[in-house]
Amino acid sequence: MENRIVVITGAGQGLGLAFARRFAQAGAHVVIAELNPDTGRHAAESLRAEGFSAQFEPLDVRNPQQSAALVDRLAVQHGHIDVWVNNAGISRLAPAEQMPLSYWDDSIAVMLSGAFYCAQAVGRHMLARGAGVIVNIASVTGMAHHHDRAAYSVAKAGVIALTEALGIEWAGRGVRVVGVAPAVVLTEMVRATVAEGQGTLDVFERRTPMRRLGTPEEIAEAVFFLASDDASYITAETMRVDGGWIAYQLF
Ligand SMILES: NC(=O)c1ccc[n+]([C@@H]2O[C@H](COP(=O)([O-])OP(=O)(O)OC[C@H]3O[C@@H](n4cnc5c(N)ncnc54)[C@H](O)[C@@H]3O)[C@@H](O)[C@H]2O)c1
């Protein structure tokens, strides 16, 4: 990863920041592409204070003009973009019959359309160079469903399909498209879910065969591997990093 340019959306906090740190530790220059300017700027400053190479770029993934402009800017500034991680996400949970339509629209806009807009913009750049990797952050919730999560589930199931669709379309042109599907990792998103009464850490732990939550570093390790040359024959694949969650039926 030495001197590779790695862009991570929604990397101001949580999993995205852990991914950024993992790539930076391996010598990459990381771009924190984040909606929230406070966390985005702070994340980049923290990484630089740790001796890493990082920059903050404002990005709302719902806006395709912004992702296209960011790709153009970074291509001029650095000459190449090697890895792009579609990580930005939101959690809007409610019973399906009562779900405000804004929950549905926002979930699809950020996690599915946003991932496609970014992939299209950076994919054009990577295809022209004949090299690059896009990593989409899905979820076990895109594979096995849970009440109150229709919008989130469908957005993440779409992300898994997007990884396959783009992966096969670009497979012969040097661009790999891969995904990671985590189970539960304690981030601000999960803290908010618990605070809303949408599950408890105890239940999440008991639902996991390993009987514990994942750590951001464990998810980052999988993202890093899939983005690296060690995964050169892997494309159109979403890897579960879930402590056995999906394989487990009895609860
Ligand atoms: N934490 C988990 O247990 C878990 C499990 C499976 C999948 N995921 C997925 O991992 C990803 C990261 O989740 P997290 O737990 O770190 O959540 P988080 O809420 O801590 O971080 C999400 C980040 O995305 C940013 N973001 C939101 N909307 C955006 C937009 N329109 N444009 C750019 N950035 C935007 C937020 O500002 C925030 O920094 C999400 O896609 C989430 O669905 C998380």
The ligand as an SDF file (V2000), in Angstrom:
LIG
                    3D

 44 48  0  0  0  0  0  0  0  0999 V2000
  -21.2450   -0.7690   13.2200 N   0  0  0  0  0  0  0  0  0  0  0  0
  -21.7880   -1.8850   12.7930 C   0  0  0  0  0  0  0  0  0  0  0  0
  -22.1580   -2.7690   13.5880 O   0  0  0  0  0  0  0  0  0  0  0  0
  -21.9500   -2.1250   11.3170 C   0  0  0  0  0  0  0  0  0  0  0  0
  -22.3130   -3.4170   10.8990 C   0  0  0  0  0  0  0  0  0  0  0  0
  -22.4580   -3.6710    9.5480 C   0  0  0  0  0  0  0  0  0  0  0  0
  -22.2490   -2.6630    8.6300 C   0  0  0  0  0  0  0  0  0  0  0  0
  -21.9140   -1.4020    9.0570 N   0  0  0  0  0  0  0  0  0  0  0  0
  -21.7190   -0.3800    8.0440 C   0  0  0  0  0  0  0  0  0  0  0  0
  -20.4260    0.1670    8.1950 O   0  0  0  0  0  0  0  0  0  0  0  0
  -20.4250    1.5340    7.7310 C   0  0  0  0  0  0  0  0  0  0  0  0
  -19.8510    2.4430    8.8260 C   0  0  0  0  0  0  0  0  0  0  0  0
  -20.7150    2.3610    9.9460 O   0  0  0  0  0  0  0  0  0  0  0  0
  -20.3020    2.8510   11.4060 P   0  0  0  0  0  0  0  0  0  0  0  0
  -20.8150    1.8310   12.3490 O   0  0  0  0  0  0  0  0  0  0  0  0
  -18.8950    3.2610   11.4520 O   0  0  0  0  0  0  0  0  0  0  0  0
  -21.2870    4.1170   11.5390 O   0  0  0  0  0  0  0  0  0  0  0  0
  -21.0530    5.6180   12.0270 P   0  0  0  0  0  0  0  0  0  0  0  0
  -22.4060    6.2070   12.1600 O   0  0  0  0  0  0  0  0  0  0  0  0
  -20.1390    5.6480   13.1960 O   0  0  0  0  0  0  0  0  0  0  0  0
  -20.2750    6.2830   10.7870 O   0  0  0  0  0  0  0  0  0  0  0  0
  -20.9180    6.5570    9.5790 C   0  0  0  0  0  0  0  0  0  0  0  0
  -20.2210    7.7430    8.9200 C   0  0  0  0  0  0  0  0  0  0  0  0
  -20.8430    7.9920    7.6430 O   0  0  0  0  0  0  0  0  0  0  0  0
  -20.9780    9.4010    7.5000 C   0  0  0  0  0  0  0  0  0  0  0  0
  -22.0380    9.7370    6.5380 N   0  0  0  0  0  0  0  0  0  0  0  0
  -23.3770    9.6310    6.7230 C   0  0  0  0  0  0  0  0  0  0  0  0
  -24.0290   10.0960    5.6470 N   0  0  0  0  0  0  0  0  0  0  0  0
  -23.0880   10.5000    4.7550 C   0  0  0  0  0  0  0  0  0  0  0  0
  -23.1390   11.0820    3.4570 C   0  0  0  0  0  0  0  0  0  0  0  0
  -24.3280   11.3700    2.8790 N   0  0  0  0  0  0  0  0  0  0  0  0
  -21.9800   11.3690    2.8260 N   0  0  0  0  0  0  0  0  0  0  0  0
  -20.7770   11.1120    3.4140 C   0  0  0  0  0  0  0  0  0  0  0  0
  -20.6730   10.5820    4.6600 N   0  0  0  0  0  0  0  0  0  0  0  0
  -21.8130   10.2770    5.3230 C   0  0  0  0  0  0  0  0  0  0  0  0
  -21.2880    9.8830    8.9120 C   0  0  0  0  0  0  0  0  0  0  0  0
  -21.0900   11.2880    9.0630 O   0  0  0  0  0  0  0  0  0  0  0  0
  -20.3390    9.0300    9.7380 C   0  0  0  0  0  0  0  0  0  0  0  0
  -19.0670    9.6380    9.8610 O   0  0  0  0  0  0  0  0  0  0  0  0
  -21.8690    1.8590    7.3610 C   0  0  0  0  0  0  0  0  0  0  0  0
  -22.0610    1.6650    5.9780 O   0  0  0  0  0  0  0  0  0  0  0  0
  -22.6550    0.8130    8.1450 C   0  0  0  0  0  0  0  0  0  0  0  0
  -23.9050    0.5520    7.5650 O   0  0  0  0  0  0  0  0  0  0  0  0
  -21.7550   -1.1180   10.3780 C   0  0  0  0  0  0  0  0  0  0  0  0
  1  2  1  0
  2  3  2  0
  2  4  1  0
  4  5  1  0
  4 44  2  0
  5  6  2  0
  6  7  1  0
  7  8  2  0
  8  9  1  0
  8 44  1  0
  9 10  1  0
  9 42  1  0
 10 11  1  0
 11 12  1  0
 11 40  1  0
 12 13  1  0
 13 14  1  0
 14 15  2  0
 14 16  1  0
 14 17  1  0
 17 18  1  0
 18 19  2  0
 18 20  1  0
 18 21  1  0
 21 22  1  0
 22 23  1  0
 23 24  1  0
 23 38  1  0
 24 25  1  0
 25 26  1  0
 25 36  1  0
 26 27  1  0
 26 35  1  0
 27 28  2  0
 28 29  1  0
 29 30  1  0
 29 35  2  0
 30 31  1  0
 30 32  2  0
 32 33  1  0
 33 34  2  0
 34 35  1  0
 36 37  1  0
 36 38  1  0
 38 39  1  0
 40 41  1  0
 40 42  1  0
 42 43  1  0
M  CHG  2   8   1  16  -1
M  END
$$$$
